Amino acid sequence: MTSAHAPFDVARIRKDFPILEREVRPGVPLVYLDSAATSQKPLAVLDAMRDYNERHNANVHRGIHTLAEEATALYEGAREKVASFIGATDSREVVFTKNSTEAMNLLARVVPLHPGDEVVITEMEHHSNIVPWQLACERSGATLKWIGLTDDGRLDLSNLDQLVSERTKVVAFVHQSNLLGTVNPVATIAAKAHEVGAIVMVDASQSVPHMPVDVATLGADAVAFTGHKMCGPTGIGVLWARLDLLEELPPFLGGGEMIDEVTMAGSTYAAVPHKFEAGTPPIAQAVGLGAAVDYLSDLGMDAVHAHEQQLTSYLLDGLHSVDGLRVIGPPTMESRGGAVSFILDGIHPHDVGQLLDESGVAVRVGHHCARPACLRYGIPATSRASLYLYSDTADVDALIAGLGKVRSFFG
Amino acid sequence: MSAPQLESLYQEIILDHYRKPHHRGLRDPYEAEVHHLNPTCGDEITLRVHLDGETVADVSYEGHGCSISQASASVMTDLVIGKPIGEATAVHEEFLRLMQSKGELEPDEDVLEDAVAFAGVSRYPARIKCALLAWMAWKDATAQAVDQTGGSE
């Protein structure tokens, strides 16, 4: 997976993304540093979706006409591409959902929990890996436990042995934090969870797009991620889970597609993954995700990761050079990815984001759907710059220059 | 930073109120206290209203947020403190109309005073909620205070 690819040429790659050529206002080119919120889409993805809709559009898994068979083959082909991209040995382990949020809700909805059971999550989770478990605990009478954070933006695993016990049924945590950029030690936590027989679910929304992720060796029993953060379209996400786990869990939503036989007395359910895919699925979106996975595979995820690591280091150096700026999250490159949150002394992130936009620089401001982590660090919000495979040093330079203008405007 | 559009958002009046907010701090007495937040950006305000009969006798607040939300709270207290509830509500409605105007409305300076500086905010949909946070908190607290004091009308 290291040598078969062309050298990583960011200037050439940028040409695959037409949106990167636009101006946000006359004379002000876009500097897109918000890929952790959503990535831009290469032409290959846009073309694949257009071609699907222009030439092959039909519903899947029903009808025997030509288009229906083509659409089904494209949809199931996308599932196989995704499976192979994440190292799943069996494409039946890939369940298509609407997004990561739905993938995590699916699992939280179907995992059996009872009074006295415990679910362990962490304080750096996105709300989509908090609220579904809060709801599951409310429904079942189970208790939610939290792994805390250290001052430098990492999980505090010092009391993991107390937090994870024989009462623990699920341990759910983020692979790479969307707020802090921290990359968490999945294997360490998974090993502890598996000692007590708990299911390990990893929110990989910010890791699968940016680094090689191999579910066969990751240590998780289930992994959630989303298409639109990995060059794919919105409207499609993935829940990967071990086949035996998927087979033993009850269905999520009921409807067409997910049944085997329906009578007035009751129904039996389709085999996985269809058991978890009620109704007409996001077909064009799956095709788009398949094209995105092809695009990423052609670049090579090792190369994508190496590029982003190099640029993140450049970004951190740049940010550390700005007066009165504090990085929220790991300040060094150790176990961190390319989403970097920061605050500017005395200037609210909303104002930072507004003024940066004036220079065409798009960053995210707010609590990034990770309010517990913001509260942990005593801040209401941050500004966050996040990189992707098409980001370059000019993007970072524009951000740092823009931050200088922000300082002088409010100074 | 001389883009004309941005200058129209960050008026000097707004920056002045942001740097030196009026009536800030929580004070007694009060009949109602509310806590409002803007869930998308994390702006928060805790606001108290003290009524004296039909008059808004005091509005005090504590909070954090962007320059627009903080300056708006400061300007709002200037506008409503000392006014009869009905008159203050009319100012609130005028401000609401300005915020919904997408930059098309010429603000009435006689009614809105310093709040005319927020006219430019109405062109930034993401920021309108910031400008309205304190006003919505005031409206909520005032309604509760009226209930509390027996709803004299």
Interface residues (C-beta under 8 A of the other chain):
Chain A: H348 P349 H350 D351 Q354 L355 E358 V365 G366 H367 R371 C374 P380 A381 K405 S408 F409 F410
Chain B: M1 A3 Q5 L6 L9 Y10 L15 T40 C41 G42 D43 E44 H64 G65 C66 S67 I68 S69 Q70 Y124 R127 C130
